[in-house]
């Protein structure tokens, strides 16, 4: 689940929409359960539910640090005004609970290992090394604070793991960057909470599945843009200035999303083409050099299903 930020009403609506059963299902948060939203008491109660667990986000980290520096300080930064409403006798217990949250959670699925971390993993770092070094202050800072991968649309993914689920960086719709999933479409504001189901590798927004296919996303956005531009043309001819301005902003946002989606789609297209080129090269390689060539090709697809497929077919 993306950043909850005390939006507990939206949370329970989202869970109901996908048929979540707390007796058998489990919900894992990407951090930032606290701050900004209205459901303070339900949000704190959520931290004690047996079917819920979460990593610590930067908002939990900020509150913990502020309290430990000065327990009597009136902390209210970044949507933490709720903290002043908590009885002093309860604050220490809440801090202890937040401080007990892990920075990283791993989920073993039938398809492979799924990692949960609030913000990011250092670029190029193997997941196993990241987990081993998570207590390193610099590594932990990236894990809870970095926006670099999402802001730069780095599509290389995280080596050594099947999926990595994150939040922290606000985006208008869920984003896939290689095996890296960015799920914060709310940040405690008006956007929907995003849910990712590990079993079927599907993202849900407001109870509806959102395809991870870049082609389907771009096609849907192009259709939305077409309708928006048609409405914009109508409003312009009618000299309706306010409506025209609103539609212009909407069209501009769609264009940016389409551009981002196209970058992902181009990556999806280039990877199969790279495999085809490699297999063509293998077919032209003399028999006594095929084993070495195959090893070279497998090395160029590390920690991927492509490598596993090549090993099964030719190994």
C-alpha positions as CSV (number, residue, x, y, z in Angstrom):
1,X,0.0,0.0,0.0
2,X,1.3,3.5,-0.9
3,X,1.7,6.2,1.7
4,X,-1.4,6.2,3.9
5,X,-0.9,9.5,5.8
6,X,-3.8,8.9,8.2
7,X,-6.3,8.6,5.3
8,X,-7.9,5.6,7.0
9,X,-11.4,6.1,5.5
10,X,-9.9,5.8,2.0
11,X,-7.7,2.9,3.2
12,X,-10.7,0.8,4.3
13,X,-12.7,1.7,1.2
14,X,-9.7,0.5,-1.0
15,X,-9.4,-2.7,1.0
16,X,-13.1,-3.4,0.8
17,X,-13.1,-2.8,-3.0
18,X,-10.5,-5.5,-3.6
19,X,-12.1,-8.0,-1.1
20,X,-9.4,-7.8,1.5
21,X,-10.0,-10.5,4.2
22,X,-8.0,-9.7,7.4
23,X,-8.3,-13.3,8.6
24,X,-6.1,-14.5,5.7
25,X,-4.7,-11.5,3.9
26,X,-1.9,-9.2,5.0
27,X,-1.3,-5.6,4.2
28,X,2.2,-4.1,4.1
29,X,2.7,-0.3,4.0
30,X,5.6,1.5,2.3
31,X,5.8,3.9,5.3
32,X,4.4,7.4,6.1
33,X,1.4,6.0,7.9
34,X,1.3,9.2,10.0
35,X,0.7,13.0,9.4
36,X,-1.5,15.1,7.1
37,X,-4.7,13.1,7.0
38,X,-7.8,13.2,9.3
39,X,-7.8,9.6,10.6
40,X,-5.4,10.0,13.5
41,X,-6.8,7.6,16.0
42,X,-7.7,4.9,13.4
43,X,-4.2,5.4,11.9
44,X,-2.5,4.8,15.2
45,X,-4.8,1.8,15.9
46,X,-3.8,0.4,12.5
47,X,-0.2,0.1,13.7
48,X,-1.4,-2.5,16.2
49,X,-3.5,-4.6,13.8
50,X,-2.2,-8.2,13.4
51,X,-2.9,-8.1,9.7
52,X,-0.9,-4.9,9.1
53,X,2.8,-4.1,9.0
54,X,4.8,-1.3,7.5
55,X,8.3,0.0,7.0
56,X,9.2,3.3,8.5
57,X,9.0,6.3,6.3
58,X,10.6,9.7,6.5
59,X,7.6,11.1,8.4
60,X,8.0,8.5,11.1
61,X,11.7,9.2,11.2
62,X,11.2,13.0,11.6
63,X,8.8,12.6,14.5
64,X,11.0,10.1,16.3
65,X,14.1,12.4,15.9
66,X,12.1,15.5,17.1
67,X,10.7,13.7,20.1
68,X,14.1,12.3,21.2
69,X,15.7,15.7,20.8
70,X,13.1,17.4,22.9
71,X,10.1,15.4,24.2
72,X,8.4,18.6,25.3
73,X,8.7,20.4,22.0
74,X,5.5,21.4,20.1
75,X,6.3,19.5,16.9
76,X,4.0,20.2,14.0
77,X,6.1,20.1,10.9
78,X,5.0,18.5,7.6
79,X,1.4,17.8,8.7
80,X,2.2,16.7,12.2
81,X,-0.2,19.1,13.9
82,X,-2.0,16.0,15.3
83,X,0.9,15.4,17.7
84,X,-0.2,18.3,19.9
85,X,-3.5,16.5,20.5
86,X,-1.9,13.4,21.9
87,X,-1.7,13.2,25.7
88,X,1.9,13.5,26.9
89,X,1.6,10.2,28.8
90,X,1.0,8.4,25.5
91,X,3.6,10.0,23.3
92,X,6.5,7.8,24.5
93,X,4.5,4.6,23.7
94,X,3.8,5.9,20.2
95,X,7.4,6.8,19.6
96,X,8.5,3.3,20.8
97,X,6.1,1.7,18.3
98,X,7.3,3.9,15.4
99,X,10.9,3.3,16.3
100,X,10.3,-0.5,16.2
101,X,9.3,-0.4,12.5
102,X,11.8,-1.9,10.1
103,X,13.4,0.1,7.3
104,X,13.0,-2.9,4.9
105,X,10.5,-5.7,4.6
106,X,10.9,-8.7,2.3
107,X,8.0,-10.9,1.0
108,X,8.7,-14.2,-0.6
109,X,6.2,-14.9,-3.4
110,X,5.7,-17.6,-6.0
111,X,7.2,-15.3,-8.6
112,X,10.2,-14.2,-6.6
113,X,11.3,-11.9,-3.8
114,X,9.4,-8.6,-3.2
115,X,11.1,-5.8,-1.3
116,X,9.3,-3.0,0.5
117,X,11.2,0.2,1.3
118,X,9.9,3.8,1.7
119,X,11.8,5.7,-0.9
120,X,14.6,4.1,-2.9
121,X,17.6,1.8,-3.2
122,X,21.0,3.3,-4.2
123,X,21.4,3.0,-7.9
124,X,23.2,-0.1,-9.1
125,X,23.3,-1.7,-5.7
126,X,22.3,-5.3,-5.4
127,X,19.2,-5.8,-3.2
128,X,21.1,-8.2,-0.9
129,X,23.9,-5.7,-0.3
130,X,21.2,-3.0,0.4
131,X,19.6,-5.1,3.1
132,X,22.9,-6.1,4.6
133,X,24.0,-2.4,4.8
134,X,20.7,-0.9,5.8
135,X,22.0,0.4,9.2
136,X,24.6,2.5,7.4
137,X,23.4,6.1,7.8
138,X,23.9,7.0,4.2
139,X,22.1,3.9,2.9
140,X,19.3,4.4,5.4
141,X,18.9,8.0,4.2
142,X,18.5,6.9,0.6
143,X,16.0,4.3,1.8
144,X,13.8,6.9,3.5
145,X,14.4,10.1,1.7
146,X,15.7,9.8,-1.9
147,X,13.5,10.9,-4.8
148,X,16.3,10.6,-7.4
149,X,15.2,7.4,-9.2
150,X,11.6,8.5,-9.7
151,X,12.4,12.1,-10.5
152,X,14.9,11.0,-13.1
153,X,12.8,8.1,-14.4
154,X,15.7,5.8,-14.0
155,X,14.4,2.5,-15.6
156,X,17.3,0.2,-14.7
157,X,15.5,-1.3,-11.7
158,X,17.1,-2.9,-8.7
159,X,19.3,-5.9,-9.3
160,X,18.9,-9.2,-7.4
161,X,15.1,-9.0,-6.7
162,X,11.8,-9.5,-8.5
163,X,9.9,-6.4,-7.4
164,X,10.6,-3.4,-5.1
165,X,7.6,-1.4,-3.8
166,X,8.0,2.2,-2.7
167,X,6.2,5.4,-1.9
168,X,7.5,8.8,-0.8
169,X,7.7,10.6,-4.2
170,X,4.3,11.8,-5.3
171,X,3.3,10.9,-8.8
172,X,-0.1,11.3,-10.6
173,X,-0.4,7.5,-11.3
174,X,1.6,4.4,-10.3
175,X,4.9,4.1,-12.1
176,X,7.0,1.1,-13.0
177,X,10.7,1.6,-13.5
178,X,12.1,-1.8,-14.4
179,X,11.2,-3.9,-11.4
180,X,10.8,-0.8,-9.2
181,X,7.2,0.2,-8.4
182,X,6.4,3.8,-7.2
183,X,3.0,3.8,-5.4
184,X,2.5,7.2,-3.8
185,X,-0.3,8.9,-5.7
186,X,-1.8,10.7,-2.6
187,X,0.9,12.0,-0.2
188,X,-2.0,12.6,2.2
189,X,-3.8,14.9,-0.3
190,X,-6.7,14.4,-2.7
191,X,-5.2,11.6,-4.8
192,X,-6.2,7.9,-4.4
193,X,-4.4,5.4,-2.3
194,X,-2.7,2.7,-4.4
195,X,-2.6,-1.0,-3.6
196,X,-0.3,-3.6,-5.1
197,X,-1.3,-7.2,-5.0
198,X,1.8,-9.4,-4.9
199,X,0.0,-12.6,-5.9
200,X,-1.3,-11.4,-9.3
201,X,1.3,-8.6,-9.8
202,X,-1.5,-6.0,-10.2
203,X,-1.8,-2.5,-9.0
204,X,-5.3,-1.2,-7.9
205,X,-6.5,2.3,-7.7
206,X,-10.0,2.9,-6.2
207,X,-10.7,-0.8,-6.5
208,X,-9.9,-0.9,-10.2
209,X,-6.8,-2.7,-11.6
210,X,-4.2,-0.5,-13.2
211,X,-2.1,-2.3,-15.8
212,X,1.7,-2.4,-15.5
213,X,1.9,-2.5,-19.3
214,X,3.3,0.8,-20.5
215,X,1.5,0.3,-23.8
216,X,-1.9,0.1,-22.2
217,X,-1.2,3.1,-20.0
218,X,0.0,5.3,-22.9
219,X,-3.0,4.2,-25.0
220,X,-5.4,5.1,-22.1
221,X,-3.7,8.5,-21.6
222,X,-3.8,9.3,-25.3
223,X,-7.6,8.6,-25.3
224,X,-8.0,10.9,-22.3
225,X,-5.9,13.6,-24.0
226,X,-8.1,13.3,-27.2
227,X,-11.2,13.9,-25.2
228,X,-9.7,16.7,-23.2
229,X,-8.5,18.5,-26.4
230,X,-11.9,18.2,-27.9
231,X,-13.5,19.8,-24.8
232,X,-10.8,22.5,-24.9
233,X,-11.6,23.3,-28.5
234,X,-15.3,23.6,-27.6
235,X,-14.7,25.8,-24.6
236,X,-12.3,28.0,-26.6
237,X,-14.9,28.6,-29.3
238,X,-17.5,29.4,-26.6
239,X,-15.1,32.0,-25.1
240,X,-15.4,30.3,-21.7
241,X,-12.1,31.5,-20.2
242,X,-12.2,29.7,-16.8
243,X,-13.1,26.3,-18.3
244,X,-10.5,26.8,-21.0
245,X,-7.8,27.4,-18.4
246,X,-8.8,24.3,-16.4
247,X,-8.7,22.1,-19.5
248,X,-5.4,23.5,-20.6
249,X,-3.9,22.6,-17.3
250,X,-5.4,19.1,-17.5
251,X,-4.1,18.6,-21.1
252,X,-0.6,19.8,-20.0
253,X,-0.6,17.2,-17.2
254,X,-1.6,14.5,-19.6
255,X,1.1,15.3,-22.1
256,X,3.7,15.1,-19.3
257,X,2.3,11.7,-18.2
258,X,2.3,10.4,-21.8
259,X,5.9,11.5,-22.3
260,X,6.8,9.6,-19.1
261,X,4.9,6.6,-20.2
262,X,6.5,6.6,-23.6
263,X,9.9,6.5,-22.0
264,X,8.9,3.3,-20.2
265,X,7.3,1.9,-23.4
266,X,10.5,2.5,-25.3
267,X,12.4,0.6,-22.7
268,X,9.9,-2.3,-22.9
269,X,10.4,-2.4,-26.7
270,X,14.2,-2.2,-26.7
271,X,14.7,-5.1,-24.2
272,X,13.0,-7.8,-26.5
273,X,14.9,-6.4,-29.5
274,X,18.2,-6.7,-27.6
275,X,17.3,-10.3,-26.9
276,X,16.5,-11.0,-30.6
277,X,19.8,-9.5,-31.7
278,X,21.7,-11.6,-29.1
279,X,20.0,-14.8,-30.2
280,X,20.8,-14.0,-33.9
281,X,24.4,-13.6,-32.9
282,X,24.3,-16.9,-31.1
283,X,23.0,-18.6,-34.2
284,X,25.9,-17.4,-36.2
285,X,28.5,-18.4,-33.7
286,X,30.6,-21.5,-34.5
287,X,29.7,-24.6,-32.4
288,X,32.9,-24.6,-30.4
289,X,32.3,-21.1,-29.2
290,X,28.5,-21.3,-28.5
291,X,28.9,-22.1,-24.8
292,X,31.1,-19.0,-24.2
293,X,28.7,-16.9,-26.3
294,X,25.7,-18.1,-24.4
295,X,27.5,-17.3,-21.1
296,X,28.2,-13.8,-22.4
297,X,24.5,-13.3,-23.4
298,X,23.3,-14.5,-20.0
299,X,25.7,-12.1,-18.2
300,X,24.0,-9.2,-20.1
301,X,20.6,-10.1,-18.6
302,X,21.6,-10.5,-14.9
303,X,18.9,-11.3,-12.4
304,X,16.1,-11.5,-15.0
305,X,13.6,-14.1,-16.2
306,X,15.3,-13.8,-19.6
307,X,18.6,-15.2,-18.2
308,X,16.7,-18.1,-16.6
309,X,14.9,-18.8,-19.9
310,X,18.1,-18.9,-21.8
311,X,19.7,-21.3,-19.3
312,X,16.8,-23.6,-19.5
313,X,16.7,-23.6,-23.4
314,X,20.4,-23.7,-24.1
315,X,22.1,-24.6,-20.8
